[in-house]
Amino acid sequence: MFRQTILQQAGPPNETDEYNTFRAAEDIASERGLVVVYPKDNELQLDIDSEEQWTEFMRRKAFFDEFFWGQSQTYDMKVTESSSGHPKRHVTMAFKDRTFDHYQRMTYQAALNDDPKRTFLGLARLLQGRSDNPPTTLFELPTE
């Protein structure tokens, strides 16, 4: 029922989709002069859009580090500036001892304060079941 409701609200894929929810990520990146960064099985990717969101992410990460991950620090964290510029950031957390399916990844990312619009749109893509449009990606500037 939930899946059907989401898909009805999201509608079918089309070229006039305001948020490019149902277009292939590679096509969108190409139009913008960017590259798509797909998460590896052991990675979480977060899109942080403001200083307030960053502060909240750090607060939640501290909670996860202390109570959820058991202070194991079993991940490496990389922070890069978004192609949109500061204060927007991309955070990639690469775990040494676990992997994530799409649902787990989206749940952890949302709990850590990922951009909520990105989370909802990713859920719509995931529930549509299209393999050409993964639910979690980041668009970044190409590296030289």
Contacts in CASP RR format, 6 or more apart in sequence:
PFRMAT RR
TARGET T0000
AUTHOR 0000-0000-0000
METHOD contacts of the structure
MODEL  1
MFRQTILQQAGPPNETDEYNTFRAAEDIASERGLVVVYPKDNELQLDIDS
EEQWTEFMRRKAFFDEFFWGQSQTYDMKVTESSSGHPKRHVTMAFKDRTF
DHYQRMTYQAALNDDPKRTFLGLARLLQGRSDNPPTTLFELPTE
3 127 0 8 1.000
6 123 0 8 1.000
6 124 0 8 1.000
6 127 0 8 1.000
7 124 0 8 1.000
7 127 0 8 1.000
7 128 0 8 1.000
9 124 0 8 1.000
10 21 0 8 1.000
10 22 0 8 1.000
10 124 0 8 1.000
10 127 0 8 1.000
10 128 0 8 1.000
12 22 0 8 1.000
13 21 0 8 1.000
13 22 0 8 1.000
13 23 0 8 1.000
13 128 0 8 1.000
13 130 0 8 1.000
14 22 0 8 1.000
15 23 0 8 1.000
17 23 0 8 1.000
19 117 0 8 1.000
19 121 0 8 1.000
20 28 0 8 1.000
21 121 0 8 1.000
21 122 0 8 1.000
21 124 0 8 1.000
21 125 0 8 1.000
22 124 0 8 1.000
22 125 0 8 1.000
22 128 0 8 1.000
22 130 0 8 1.000
22 133 0 8 1.000
23 133 0 8 1.000
24 132 0 8 1.000
24 133 0 8 1.000
25 36 0 8 1.000
25 133 0 8 1.000
25 134 0 8 1.000
25 137 0 8 1.000
25 139 0 8 1.000
26 36 0 8 1.000
28 139 0 8 1.000
29 35 0 8 1.000
29 36 0 8 1.000
29 139 0 8 1.000
32 83 0 8 1.000
32 139 0 8 1.000
33 142 0 8 1.000
34 83 0 8 1.000
34 139 0 8 1.000
34 140 0 8 1.000
34 141 0 8 1.000
34 142 0 8 1.000
35 139 0 8 1.000
35 140 0 8 1.000
35 141 0 8 1.000
35 142 0 8 1.000
36 137 0 8 1.000
36 138 0 8 1.000
36 139 0 8 1.000
37 45 0 8 1.000
37 90 0 8 1.000
37 92 0 8 1.000
37 137 0 8 1.000
37 138 0 8 1.000
37 139 0 8 1.000
37 140 0 8 1.000
38 134 0 8 1.000
38 136 0 8 1.000
38 137 0 8 1.000
39 45 0 8 1.000
39 92 0 8 1.000
39 100 0 8 1.000
39 105 0 8 1.000
39 136 0 8 1.000
39 137 0 8 1.000
40 94 0 8 1.000
41 99 0 8 1.000
41 100 0 8 1.000
42 94 0 8 1.000
42 95 0 8 1.000
42 96 0 8 1.000
42 98 0 8 1.000
42 99 0 8 1.000
42 100 0 8 1.000
43 92 0 8 1.000
43 93 0 8 1.000
43 94 0 8 1.000
43 95 0 8 1.000
43 100 0 8 1.000
43 105 0 8 1.000
44 91 0 8 1.000
44 92 0 8 1.000
44 93 0 8 1.000
44 95 0 8 1.000
44 100 0 8 1.000
44 105 0 8 1.000
44 108 0 8 1.000
44 109 0 8 1.000
44 112 0 8 1.000
45 90 0 8 1.000
45 91 0 8 1.000
45 92 0 8 1.000
45 93 0 8 1.000
45 105 0 8 1.000
45 109 0 8 1.000
45 136 0 8 1.000
45 137 0 8 1.000
45 138 0 8 1.000
46 57 0 8 1.000
46 90 0 8 1.000
46 91 0 8 1.000
46 92 0 8 1.000
46 93 0 8 1.000
46 109 0 8 1.000
46 112 0 8 1.000
46 113 0 8 1.000
46 114 0 8 1.000
46 115 0 8 1.000
47 82 0 8 1.000
47 88 0 8 1.000
47 90 0 8 1.000
47 114 0 8 1.000
47 115 0 8 1.000
47 118 0 8 1.000
47 138 0 8 1.000
48 54 0 8 1.000
48 57 0 8 1.000
48 82 0 8 1.000
48 87 0 8 1.000
48 88 0 8 1.000
48 89 0 8 1.000
48 90 0 8 1.000
48 91 0 8 1.000
48 113 0 8 1.000
48 114 0 8 1.000
48 115 0 8 1.000
49 82 0 8 1.000
49 87 0 8 1.000
49 88 0 8 1.000
49 115 0 8 1.000
50 87 0 8 1.000
50 88 0 8 1.000
51 87 0 8 1.000
53 113 0 8 1.000
53 115 0 8 1.000
54 87 0 8 1.000
54 89 0 8 1.000
56 113 0 8 1.000
57 91 0 8 1.000
57 112 0 8 1.000
57 113 0 8 1.000
60 111 0 8 1.000
60 112 0 8 1.000
60 113 0 8 1.000
61 112 0 8 1.000
64 111 0 8 1.000
64 112 0 8 1.000
65 71 0 8 1.000
65 73 0 8 1.000
69 75 0 8 1.000
72 97 0 8 1.000
74 95 0 8 1.000
74 96 0 8 1.000
74 97 0 8 1.000
74 98 0 8 1.000
75 93 0 8 1.000
75 94 0 8 1.000
75 95 0 8 1.000
75 96 0 8 1.000
76 93 0 8 1.000
76 94 0 8 1.000
76 96 0 8 1.000
77 91 0 8 1.000
77 92 0 8 1.000
77 93 0 8 1.000
77 94 0 8 1.000
78 91 0 8 1.000
78 92 0 8 1.000
78 94 0 8 1.000
79 89 0 8 1.000
79 90 0 8 1.000
79 91 0 8 1.000
80 89 0 8 1.000
80 90 0 8 1.000
80 92 0 8 1.000
80 140 0 8 1.000
81 88 0 8 1.000
81 89 0 8 1.000
81 90 0 8 1.000
82 88 0 8 1.000
82 89 0 8 1.000
82 90 0 8 1.000
82 140 0 8 1.000
83 139 0 8 1.000
83 140 0 8 1.000
83 141 0 8 1.000
90 138 0 8 1.000
90 140 0 8 1.000
92 138 0 8 1.000
100 108 0 8 1.000
102 126 0 8 1.000
102 134 0 8 1.000
102 135 0 8 1.000
102 136 0 8 1.000
103 126 0 8 1.000
105 136 0 8 1.000
106 119 0 8 1.000
106 122 0 8 1.000
106 123 0 8 1.000
106 126 0 8 1.000
106 135 0 8 1.000
106 136 0 8 1.000
109 119 0 8 1.000
109 136 0 8 1.000
110 116 0 8 1.000
110 119 0 8 1.000
122 135 0 8 1.000
122 136 0 8 1.000
123 135 0 8 1.000
125 133 0 8 1.000
125 134 0 8 1.000
125 135 0 8 1.000
126 135 0 8 1.000
END
